[in-house]
């Protein structure tokens, strides 16, 4: 066997989310993007004595439990992780992953309250970020998602199952407009061209859309014709604002050097659990509104007797949970690293008439030193990396009786819980939420209480 050989293997087991394990000639093969019982073709990249490194070249035969592609582009689009799996299988995989991570890290817990499935598994995203590019060099311009396993390639997805159908009508109209105008899209390698991204956001409550075109500078286009084309589209929702963002950064990421409103307004309002939130083109906001309501309502409901208490909401984002708690708590202090999110939290708290919220911009570890109050309860909702050791040490030093941990990563959640367990905190209940069907993302909510028997123990992290 040599580099470049093509092998056909059957996946024997699966590691979450979709790393398949197979064997060939007595050697182990890890195949990215493969599910158990699939037969796939792989290209040999490196052949060792015990292990073969390969690249997944495609599915030869699907597993019997797969239902077939849910959209026409599931084999090539990198947007979804599980496009061919029945939803009940996806939910069970996520439930199992949470329990496996807790067991692996030795985390003991009282009650596992199962996994709550998403009430709407299609067209649930209220924000999509599309990229201009091409599927093959010199090919027809595309505006859509990155090709699976190929970040440089883009494919226009005409029947995306997780985004509102209006989004695709807008995508196609924008793509047609610039193709007819003869303006080249931005090329990542030589940094030439104009249009880079298209961001569409939707207010679920009011069925309103914001359209944000992201381009480089250096080209002019007929802005009036662009606006007219979009406004004349037959849509279920209403476009209330069209903006134009300029981004001349070399990095292949969306950045706002400056932004102009081409028509309408540059914001809409969304509502979560009776509270109002102003959403702008670059606001940090939950991408599944209904699921966020269920998760946050549950998380806040875990806190006994909020009235009269001071709550720390750490990694608070735009302050959604903070403001829900502030309706009943004495005071809520939110700490968030991203300054734009903190400013949005302040604006929204004022919008909702909440004077008992304080939002601080900064790293949690350092920002806690600037807070004079002592918390009665702490809520944490960290990014995927979890709570870093120094910050966790400082959080635990408050020795509060109740901590609510909202997690988007079972692995780092379990690692953090293992340390908290050593410090005398017991996970009373664990509940998982599938807020993003067909993707690998998992939300989990854990209620922790401090056991008095461990009050005086000090365990270094």
Secondary structure as UniProt FT lines:
FT   TURN            3..4
FT   STRAND          6..10
FT   STRAND          13..15
FT   TURN            16..18
FT   STRAND          19..24
FT   TURN            25..26
FT   STRAND          27..32
FT   TURN            36..37
FT   STRAND          39..47
FT   STRAND          51..61
FT   TURN            64..65
FT   TURN            72..76
FT   TURN            83..84
FT   HELIX           87..104
FT   TURN            105..106
FT   STRAND          109..116
FT   STRAND          127..134
FT   TURN            137..138
FT   STRAND          141..147
FT   TURN            148..149
FT   STRAND          150..155
FT   TURN            158..159
FT   HELIX           165..181
FT   TURN            188..190
FT   STRAND          195..203
FT   TURN            204..207
FT   STRAND          208..215
FT   HELIX           223..231
FT   STRAND          238..246
FT   STRAND          258..264
FT   STRAND          267..272
FT   TURN            273..274
FT   STRAND          275..280
FT   TURN            281..282
FT   HELIX           289..301
FT   STRAND          310..314
FT   TURN            317..318
FT   HELIX           320..326
FT   TURN            327..328
FT   STRAND          331..336
FT   HELIX           339..351
FT   TURN            352..353
FT   STRAND          357..361
FT   HELIX           364..367
FT   HELIX           368..370
FT   STRAND          377..380
FT   TURN            384..385
FT   HELIX           389..396
FT   TURN            397..398
FT   STRAND          402..407
FT   HELIX           410..422
FT   TURN            423..424
FT   STRAND          425..433
FT   TURN            437..438
FT   STRAND          443..450
FT   HELIX           452..454
FT   TURN            455..456
//
